[in-house]
């Protein structure tokens, strides 16, 4: 079963592994969405990743790297 937009914590961990050294505080949502969609285990509708979901992923990523 692939990652869905609601799997914020799992997406965050996958991004940490896929993009080490990235400072998520400076990401724009266009790039963040593209990176999530490019994750090998991601399997959800691209249009379901709205601003609130992207904000949650970014906040979780910031918390993970701090």
Order of alpha helices (4+ residues) and beta strands (2+ residues): alpha-alpha-alpha
